[in-house]
Amino acid sequence: MLTTDRQVIHSSQESDWVTPTALVSALKLLFPQPWWDCAATAANSMGDRWYGPDSPYGTDGLTADWIPVTRDPDGVERHWLHWCNPPYARRSKDPSLRVDAWAEKCWERSQAGCTVLGLFPYATQTGWFREFVMGQGEAHRAWEVWRFPYRLHFLRPDG
């Protein structure tokens, strides 16, 4: 790995990394319903629909009202899984780049009936993780938390 690559990865200056396709493929076997990617672009979306800069459904998933169920023109209901692999920028004043804002949004929308699957750093020392993942009270606790035994290697948008 080049020194410049390491600097970008560890500084989180880039926010459009692509989730490893092997991980997404495995998750889609476990969760076969249609996916709505809540923090994406057309180039890195893992869902059938997405929120992001070039999306016809909304440019900002953080402020959008995630929809748990839609009805097709033929009347068939679709129950969406809301996938969230948020940007991991550190100390940004822009809430759309902060993990804590996305964790709160995922929790809030789960309370409104959305099925949410999020890929977040396992950061037990942070307030957002304690509140919205592990839960200070039973109401904020994530239903399940999976911890990977290794560090994931994300891809650049160009592959």
N, C-alpha and C positions, 0 to 999 in steps of 0.2 A: 504494500500500500504506500502510495506517495505521501510525503509529509503534508502536502496541501490537501489531500483527501482526508487525512486524519484530522487536520484542523477543522475542516468543514463538518465532518461527522460529529466531533466532540463539541463544537461551538454551537451547533444547531442553527447555523445561519441559513441553511436551506430548509424549506418546509414542504417540499413536494416529493419526498421520497416515496417509492412504491413498495407496498407490502410484499414480502416474498410470496411468489405464486404457489409454491408447494404448501405453505401454511393456509392460504386462502382456499386452495382446492380441498384440503383436508377439512376445513371448517364448513365448506359448502356441502360436504357429504353429511356432516352432523346437523346442519341447518339448511335443508333443501328449499325452503320457501324463498320467494324473491327478496333480493337485497336492495336496500336503499343506502348508498354510501353518503354519509353525512358531512364529510370533510374531504372533498376530492376535486379533481379536474377531469376533463374528458380523457386525458392521457394516463391518469393513474387510478381511475375509478375501479373499484372491485364490485360495484353493484349494477343492477339493472337500471337504476336511476341514481342520480347523485345531486347533492347540493355543492355548488362551487362556482368559480368565476365564469365558466362557460356553460353552465347548466340551464336548460329551459325551465327547471323546477324552482330555481332560486339561487342566488349567488352567495348566500351566507347561511350555512347550516347552523351556525350558532344562534342566529336570531329567527330562523325558520320554525314554523310550527310542524314538527315531525308528525306524519300521518300514520297511525297504526294500521288502518285498513282503507283500501280504495275499492271502488267498484268499476269493473271493466264495462265497456259499452254494451256487452251482452248480458250484464247483470251479475257476473261472477265476482265474488269478493276475493281480494288479495290481502293476505295478512303479511305485512312486511317485517323483515328483520332489519333493524337499523344498525348498520356497521359504522363504527367510528374509530378510525386510526388518526387522531388529531395531530396537528403540527406540534412539535416539541420545542419551540423556541423558548429560550430561558430569559426571564426578566423583561419580557416585552410589555410595553404599555398597551399594545393592541390586543384586546381580549381574544380575538379570533386566532391568535398565535400562542395562547397560554393553555397549558394542559389543565390547570385548575378550573378554568371556565368551561372547558369541554366535559370534564368529569361531572361538574354540577349540572350541565345541560343533559347529559346522559341519565343521571339520577332523576332529574326533574321530569324528563319525558317518559322514563320507565314508570313513574308514578301516574302518568296520564294514559297508561295502557300500551305503550310501545315496548316491543321486544328489542332490547339493545344489547349488542355485542361490541365491546370496546377493547382496543389494544392500547394499553397504557403502560408507562414505565412502572415497574414494581418499586415504588418509592415510599416505603413504610414510614419514613421520617418526616414526610410532608403533611401539612394540614389537610390538603384536598384528599389525599389518599386515606388518611384516618377517618375523615368525615364521610366521603362519598363512596368509598370502596369497602373499607373494613367496618365503618359505621361507628360513630360515637354513641348512637342509640340504634335500636333495632330498625327504625324507620329508614335509616340511610344505608343500611348494609346491602352490598351487592349480593345477588342470589348465589352466584358461584364466582370463585377467583381461581384462575389457573395460572400457575407460575411455570415458566419454561426453564428447563435446566441449563440453558445456554443462551447466549446473546443472539438475537435475531440480526441478520444481515440484510438491510434494506437495499433496494435497487435505485439507481438514478432513473429519472423519467425516460432517458434515452436508452435504457437497457443496460 
